Amino acid sequence: MKHDAVTYVAGHAGLIGSAVLRRLERDGYRTPITRRRSELDLQNSKQVSEFFEEVHPEYVILAAGRVGGIMENQTFPADFMDENVAIQLNVLKAARKAGVRRLILFGSSCMYPKECSQPMAEDALLSGKPEPTSLPYAISKLVGTYQCLAYNKQDHDTRFIPVIPNSAYGPHDNYDPKSAHVLSALMARFHQAKVSGAESVVLWGSGSPRREFVHADDIADACVHLLRQDEVAVEVPINIGVGQDVSIKELAELIAGIVGYRGGLTWDRTKPDGAPRKLLDSARIQSLGWRPKVTLAEGIADTYRWYVDHVGKETSQVCEARA
């Protein structure tokens, strides 16, 4: 990409979208084009088509979509399917018609089978059933991923690049304990418990499942790296991981220590654990010269500083008011 190239980032206010914009700004890109949901409804095919016809973006990073943890997937399965499938197909169809040079679409590690050899290589997709607790989201992301691959095959091109980052975290994440993913939900709960002086926090499951976490800045860096490649083989998606995982129990203890919560942790084993392990095989993107830079401890500390500055103060004020 040249510095005068047009780059379109959808969902720029969220976790990955904001990280992509930080990355582009740091590299001196002058013309990123963004739209908020209030300005462009990606579920509206007419609006999406008109946008692409007007702007004709060269590079697209589709960072918009509905995401959430186990509780959200179980409570709103139809919404996950409706929103994500509509957004992906509208944007992909319009981007193809507009002749974009390169498009990145985000899949999810939950697309892999529940019982999958570890680390999970890209060709393991569809070799088994995904974890039931995240099935609605997994199916919706599989639709977008394989639509990209279908376009590439039919058009004899490599313009559409589906990537599979493992569990993303960082600034601008969703920190609502009822709808957030595990890392951000734990951070919010431990912060609230510290502020309120709670003696213990009850957590879902056994704490034994293992997960791999990738800072949003590393994901953004990987995306820019892929957009700069002259040619990328995309017969299958491309994993984006750090090569290491931790148990949920280890993660909880690490976050509690960084937050400064000194109370007890109780595990509610009547609640679902999800997939036993999700570690990605990221050999393909590493063969292209990309490596992650942010360690888990550094990333959580950085994220918590942002959380305290932008979200945690509200929690502190609520707790003070109730005292």
C-alpha positions as CSV (number, residue, x, y, z in Angstrom):
1,M,0.0,0.0,0.0
2,K,1.2,3.5,-0.8
3,H,0.7,6.3,1.7
4,D,-1.8,8.0,-0.7
5,A,-3.8,4.8,-1.1
6,V,-7.4,4.8,0.1
7,T,-8.1,2.5,3.0
8,Y,-11.6,1.8,4.3
9,V,-12.1,0.6,7.8
10,A,-15.6,-0.5,8.9
11,G,-16.5,-0.6,12.6
12,H,-13.6,1.8,13.4
13,A,-14.8,2.6,16.9
14,G,-14.4,-1.0,18.1
15,L,-11.6,-3.1,19.3
16,I,-9.9,-4.2,16.1
17,G,-11.0,-1.2,14.0
18,S,-9.5,1.3,16.4
19,A,-6.3,-0.7,16.5
20,V,-6.1,-0.7,12.7
21,L,-6.5,3.1,12.6
22,R,-3.8,3.6,15.2
23,R,-1.5,1.4,13.1
24,L,-2.3,3.3,9.8
25,E,-1.8,6.7,11.5
26,R,1.5,5.6,12.9
27,D,2.6,4.6,9.4
28,G,1.6,7.9,7.9
29,Y,-1.4,6.9,5.9
30,R,-3.3,10.1,5.1
31,T,-6.6,9.0,3.7
32,P,-8.3,6.3,5.8
33,I,-12.1,6.4,5.2
34,T,-14.3,5.4,8.1
35,R,-18.0,5.4,8.7
36,R,-19.9,5.0,12.0
37,R,-23.0,2.9,12.2
38,S,-25.1,6.0,12.4
39,E,-23.6,7.0,9.0
40,L,-23.6,3.7,7.2
41,D,-25.8,0.7,8.1
42,L,-23.9,-2.3,6.8
43,Q,-27.0,-4.4,7.2
44,N,-28.6,-2.3,4.5
45,S,-27.5,-3.5,1.1
46,K,-28.6,-0.4,-0.7
47,Q,-26.6,1.9,1.6
48,V,-23.5,-0.4,1.3
49,S,-23.8,-0.5,-2.5
50,E,-24.1,3.3,-2.8
51,F,-21.1,3.8,-0.5
52,F,-18.8,1.6,-2.5
53,E,-20.1,3.2,-5.8
54,E,-19.3,6.6,-4.4
55,V,-16.0,6.0,-2.7
56,H,-14.4,3.1,-4.6
57,P,-12.0,2.1,-1.8
58,E,-8.8,0.4,-2.8
59,Y,-8.3,-1.6,0.4
60,V,-11.0,-2.8,2.8
61,I,-10.6,-4.1,6.4
62,L,-14.0,-5.2,7.5
63,A,-13.9,-4.9,11.3
64,A,-17.6,-4.6,11.9
65,G,-19.9,-7.2,13.2
66,R,-21.7,-8.5,16.3
67,V,-19.4,-10.3,18.8
68,G,-19.9,-11.6,22.3
69,G,-19.2,-14.4,24.7
70,I,-21.0,-17.6,25.6
71,M,-23.9,-15.9,27.3
72,E,-24.5,-13.6,24.3
73,N,-24.4,-16.5,21.8
74,Q,-26.8,-18.5,23.9
75,T,-29.3,-15.6,24.4
76,F,-29.3,-14.0,21.0
77,P,-28.4,-16.7,18.4
78,A,-30.6,-15.4,15.7
79,D,-29.3,-11.9,16.1
80,F,-25.7,-13.1,15.7
81,M,-26.6,-14.9,12.5
82,D,-28.8,-12.1,11.1
83,E,-26.4,-9.3,11.7
84,N,-23.1,-10.9,10.8
85,V,-24.2,-12.7,7.7
86,A,-26.0,-9.5,6.4
87,I,-22.9,-7.3,7.0
88,Q,-20.4,-9.7,5.4
89,L,-22.4,-10.5,2.3
90,N,-23.4,-6.9,1.7
91,V,-19.8,-5.6,2.0
92,L,-18.2,-8.5,0.1
93,K,-20.7,-8.2,-2.8
94,A,-20.2,-4.4,-3.1
95,A,-16.4,-4.7,-2.7
96,R,-16.3,-7.2,-5.5
97,K,-18.4,-5.1,-7.8
98,A,-16.3,-2.0,-7.0
99,G,-13.1,-3.8,-7.9
100,V,-11.2,-3.4,-4.6
101,R,-7.6,-4.4,-4.7
102,R,-7.6,-6.3,-1.4
103,L,-10.1,-7.0,1.4
104,I,-9.5,-8.5,4.8
105,L,-12.4,-10.2,6.6
106,F,-12.2,-11.5,10.1
107,G,-13.2,-15.0,10.9
108,S,-13.0,-16.6,14.4
109,S,-11.2,-19.4,16.1
110,C,-14.6,-20.7,17.2
111,M,-15.1,-21.8,13.6
112,Y,-12.8,-24.7,14.2
113,P,-14.2,-28.1,15.4
114,K,-14.6,-28.5,19.2
115,E,-12.5,-31.6,19.1
116,C,-9.6,-30.4,17.0
117,S,-5.9,-31.3,17.0
118,Q,-3.8,-28.6,18.5
119,P,-2.5,-26.2,17.4
120,M,-5.3,-25.8,14.9
121,A,-4.2,-25.6,11.2
122,E,-6.3,-23.8,8.7
123,D,-7.1,-26.9,6.7
124,A,-8.9,-28.4,9.8
125,L,-11.9,-26.1,9.2
126,L,-15.1,-28.1,8.6
127,S,-13.5,-31.4,9.7
128,G,-15.9,-31.5,12.7
129,K,-18.6,-29.6,14.5
130,P,-17.8,-26.3,16.2
131,E,-18.3,-25.8,19.9
132,P,-22.1,-25.6,20.5
133,T,-22.0,-22.6,22.9
134,S,-20.6,-20.4,20.1
135,L,-22.3,-22.1,17.1
136,P,-24.3,-19.1,15.9
137,Y,-21.3,-16.8,15.6
138,A,-19.1,-19.6,14.2
139,I,-21.6,-20.4,11.4
140,S,-22.0,-16.7,10.5
141,K,-18.2,-16.3,10.2
142,L,-17.9,-19.4,8.2
143,V,-20.3,-18.0,5.7
144,G,-18.2,-14.8,5.2
145,T,-14.9,-16.8,5.2
146,Y,-16.0,-19.2,2.5
147,Q,-17.7,-16.4,0.5
148,C,-14.2,-14.8,0.2
149,L,-12.7,-18.1,-0.9
150,A,-15.5,-18.6,-3.4
151,Y,-14.9,-15.2,-5.0
152,N,-11.2,-15.9,-5.2
153,K,-11.7,-19.3,-6.9
154,Q,-14.4,-18.0,-9.4
155,D,-12.5,-14.8,-10.2
156,H,-9.1,-16.5,-10.4
157,D,-7.8,-13.9,-8.0
158,T,-6.5,-13.4,-4.4
159,R,-8.2,-10.2,-3.5
160,F,-10.3,-11.5,-0.6
161,I,-8.2,-12.5,2.4
162,P,-10.1,-14.1,5.3
163,V,-8.1,-14.2,8.5
164,I,-8.7,-16.0,11.8
165,P,-7.3,-14.2,14.8
166,N,-7.5,-15.9,18.1
167,S,-9.1,-14.2,21.1
168,A,-8.6,-10.5,20.6
169,Y,-8.3,-8.0,23.5
170,G,-7.1,-4.4,24.0
171,P,-8.4,-0.9,24.3
172,H,-11.9,-0.1,23.0
173,D,-13.1,-3.6,23.8
174,N,-16.6,-4.5,25.2
175,Y,-16.3,-4.7,29.0
176,D,-19.9,-5.5,29.9
177,P,-19.5,-8.7,32.0
178,K,-22.8,-10.0,30.6
179,S,-21.8,-9.8,26.9
180,A,-18.0,-9.4,26.7
181,H,-15.4,-12.1,25.9
182,V,-13.6,-13.7,28.7
183,L,-10.6,-11.5,29.1
184,S,-12.4,-8.2,29.1
185,A,-15.2,-9.6,31.2
186,L,-12.8,-10.7,33.8
187,M,-11.0,-7.4,33.8
188,A,-14.3,-5.5,34.4
189,R,-15.5,-7.9,37.1
190,F,-12.2,-7.8,39.0
191,H,-12.1,-4.0,38.8
192,Q,-15.6,-3.7,40.1
193,A,-14.8,-6.2,42.9
194,K,-11.7,-4.2,43.9
195,V,-13.6,-0.9,44.0
196,S,-16.6,-2.4,45.9
197,G,-14.4,-4.4,48.3
198,A,-15.9,-7.8,47.4
199,E,-14.4,-10.7,49.2
200,S,-14.8,-13.1,46.3
201,V,-15.8,-13.3,42.7
202,V,-17.7,-16.3,41.1
203,L,-16.5,-17.3,37.7
204,W,-18.1,-19.6,35.1
205,G,-16.9,-23.1,34.5
206,S,-13.9,-25.0,35.9
207,G,-11.1,-22.6,34.7
208,S,-9.4,-25.5,32.9
209,P,-10.0,-24.6,29.2
210,R,-7.0,-23.1,27.5
211,R,-7.1,-20.0,25.3
212,E,-4.7,-18.0,23.1
213,F,-5.0,-14.2,23.3
214,V,-3.8,-11.7,20.7
215,H,-3.5,-8.0,21.4
216,A,-5.6,-6.0,18.9
217,D,-2.4,-4.0,18.0
218,D,-0.7,-7.2,16.9
219,I,-3.8,-8.2,14.8
220,A,-3.8,-4.7,13.1
221,D,-0.1,-5.1,12.4
222,A,-0.7,-8.6,10.9
223,C,-3.5,-7.1,8.6
224,V,-1.3,-4.3,7.3
225,H,1.5,-6.8,6.8
226,L,-0.8,-9.0,4.6
227,L,-2.1,-6.0,2.6
228,R,1.5,-5.2,1.7
229,Q,2.2,-8.6,0.3
230,D,2.5,-8.8,-3.5
231,E,0.8,-12.1,-3.5
232,V,-0.9,-14.1,-0.8
233,A,-2.1,-17.7,-1.2
234,V,-5.7,-17.8,0.1
235,E,-7.1,-21.3,-0.7
236,V,-7.8,-21.4,3.0
237,P,-7.9,-18.6,5.6
238,I,-4.8,-17.3,7.4
239,N,-4.5,-17.8,11.2
240,I,-3.2,-14.9,13.4
241,G,-1.9,-16.1,16.8
242,V,0.9,-15.7,19.2
243,G,1.8,-19.4,19.6
244,Q,1.1,-19.7,23.3
245,D,-2.0,-20.3,25.4
246,V,-3.0,-20.2,29.0
247,S,-5.8,-21.8,31.1
248,I,-8.7,-19.6,32.1
249,K,-7.7,-20.0,35.7
250,E,-4.1,-18.8,34.9
251,L,-5.6,-15.9,33.0
252,A,-8.0,-14.9,35.8
253,E,-5.1,-14.9,38.3
254,L,-2.9,-12.8,36.0
255,I,-5.7,-10.2,35.5
256,A,-6.6,-10.1,39.2
257,G,-2.9,-9.4,40.0
258,I,-2.6,-6.6,37.4
259,V,-5.9,-5.1,38.5
260,G,-5.0,-5.3,42.2
261,Y,-7.9,-7.5,43.3
262,R,-6.9,-9.5,46.3
263,G,-10.1,-11.4,47.0
264,G,-11.0,-15.0,46.4
265,L,-12.0,-16.8,43.1
266,T,-14.8,-19.3,43.1
267,W,-15.5,-21.5,40.0
268,D,-19.1,-22.4,39.2
269,R,-18.8,-25.8,37.5
270,T,-22.5,-25.9,36.7
271,K,-21.7,-23.3,33.9
272,P,-20.3,-24.4,30.5
273,D,-16.6,-24.3,29.8
274,G,-16.7,-24.1,26.0
275,A,-14.1,-25.7,23.9
276,P,-11.3,-27.4,25.9
277,R,-8.5,-25.7,24.0
278,K,-8.1,-23.2,21.1
279,L,-4.5,-22.7,20.0
280,L,-3.8,-21.7,16.4
281,D,-1.1,-22.9,14.1
282,S,0.2,-19.6,12.8
283,A,3.0,-21.0,10.7
284,R,1.6,-19.6,7.4
285,I,1.6,-16.0,8.4
286,Q,5.0,-16.4,10.1
287,S,6.3,-17.7,6.8
288,L,5.4,-14.4,5.3
289,G,7.6,-12.6,7.8
290,W,5.1,-11.5,10.5
291,R,5.6,-12.0,14.3
292,P,3.6,-10.8,17.3
293,K,5.2,-8.1,19.5
294,V,2.9,-7.8,22.6
295,T,3.3,-10.2,25.4
296,L,0.1,-11.2,27.4
297,A,1.2,-9.5,30.6
298,E,2.2,-6.3,28.8
299,G,-1.0,-6.3,26.8
300,I,-3.2,-6.8,29.8
301,A,-1.4,-4.1,31.8
302,D,-1.8,-1.7,28.8
303,T,-5.4,-2.6,28.4
304,Y,-6.2,-2.1,32.1
305,R,-4.6,1.4,32.0
306,W,-6.9,2.3,29.2
307,Y,-9.9,0.7,30.9
308,V,-9.3,2.7,34.1
309,D,-9.0,5.9,32.1
310,H,-12.0,5.4,29.9
311,V,-14.4,2.9,31.6
312,G,-13.4,2.1,35.2
313,K,-14.0,5.6,36.5
314,E,-17.7,5.2,35.9
315,T,-17.7,2.0,38.0
316,S,-15.8,3.8,40.8
317,Q,-18.4,6.6,40.8
318,V,-21.3,4.1,41.0
319,C,-19.7,2.3,43.9
320,E,-19.0,5.5,45.7
321,A,-22.7,6.6,45.3
322,R,-23.9,3.3,46.7
323,A,-21.6,3.4,49.7
